[in-house]
Amino acid sequence: MRESQYGMPPRQIPPHPAILEDHLAAQHAEIQRFLLDNQRFSATHVALKEELEVTQFDLHRTDQYARALYDETGMQIRELHEKSAKMEMDLQAVEVMRVELMRVRADIKGLNGEKQALTTEIQGMTQDLTRMNEDLQKTPAIKAEIENLRQELQRSRAAIENEKKGYAANYEHGQLMQKNFLSMSRELEKLRAEMANAEKKARAAAAAAAANQAAAGYGTNYANPETSGYAGNYYPAAYGMNPVNPVHSANGLPQAGAGAEGYSQYGPGPTAWGAYNMPQAQGHR
């Protein structure tokens, strides 16, 4: 307690003798183990030294073999280098040959295209030649057909000329008949006008006579209708009823002076003159 107060370490208690003996026995066993290890290491060292000598001998022999192999490999490498240079030169020559081969192939391809074009052209020319030969074989038949057509054309021209002549004659005849028909139509119109004037005068005279007769017999006959002036028909039959035959002008329309139904009041019209209309139509054909 005091020693710790003055800064001194505490006094240790001496170990027991049994502990010391155990400790010495352990150290002795460890020393024996170290000796065994030393012997083993010495044997190992000797073995390793022998192996090292063997290895050095092997290394020396391997070095000699490597040197010989290096020399041989160098020679082989030089030979390979020479072969490589030679092959490179050959490859350059092959490249030139390859370019030349490509050019030749392109030329061959172009020539093949030209060959196909020429073959197609030859086939077309062959077909044209075949058609021309067939046409040449058909030439006699074509000439005969042309001759027939020429003869037919001549006959057609002759027929057309005859038709033209007949048409001119018919046209002149139609013109003449049309002039005659027009003159007769004008005469007929004059006759109709004269007949209309005569009818008006007859009606006026009949009306005056009827009026005078009625005035004279009005007183005596007033109670007798049978004797009366109004019982009879003082107009002629032609003036009291419409005729049956229609009168038409040259263009197909009713003439002036016709009745409400398109019929003449003066008997049969000029129906016989209708025959003059046919040549006129033929003249304008």
JOKAWO-V222596 format. One record per pair of residues at least 24 apart in sequence whose ideal C-beta (glycine too) atoms are under 10 Angstrom apart, sorted by the first residue. I is the first residue (numbers start at 0). J is the second residue. Records with the same first field share a line. If there is no record, write none. Layout:
# JOKAWO-V222596
I = J + J
This chain:
# JOKAWO-V222596
165 = 281
166 = 281 + 282 + 284
167 = 282
168 = 282
169 = 278 + 281 + 282 + 283 + 284
170 = 278 + 279 + 281 + 282 + 283 + 284
171 = 282
172 = 278 + 279 + 281 + 282
173 = 275 + 276 + 277 + 278 + 279 + 280 + 281 + 282 + 283 + 284
174 = 278 + 279 + 282 + 283
175 = 278 + 279 + 282
176 = 274 + 275 + 276 + 277 + 278 + 279 + 281 + 282
177 = 249 + 275 + 276 + 278 + 279 + 280 + 282 + 283
178 = 279
179 = 272 + 275 + 278
180 = 249 + 269 + 272 + 273 + 274 + 275 + 276 + 278 + 279
181 = 249 + 275 + 279
183 = 269 + 272 + 275
184 = 248 + 249 + 254 + 269 + 272 + 275
186 = 269
187 = 246 + 248 + 254 + 268 + 269 + 272
188 = 248 + 254 + 255 + 256
190 = 265 + 269
191 = 246 + 254 + 255 + 256 + 257 + 263 + 264 + 265 + 268
192 = 255 + 256
193 = 265
194 = 237 + 256 + 263 + 264 + 265 + 266
195 = 255 + 256 + 264 + 265
197 = 265
198 = 234 + 235 + 237 + 238 + 256 + 264 + 265
201 = 234 + 235 + 237 + 238
202 = 233 + 234 + 238
204 = 233
205 = 232 + 233 + 234 + 235 + 238
206 = 233 + 234
208 = 233
209 = 233 + 234
237 = 264 + 265 + 266
238 = 264 + 265
240 = 264
242 = 266 + 267 + 268
243 = 267 + 268
244 = 268 + 269 + 270
245 = 270
246 = 270
247 = 273
249 = 275 + 276 + 279
251 = 276
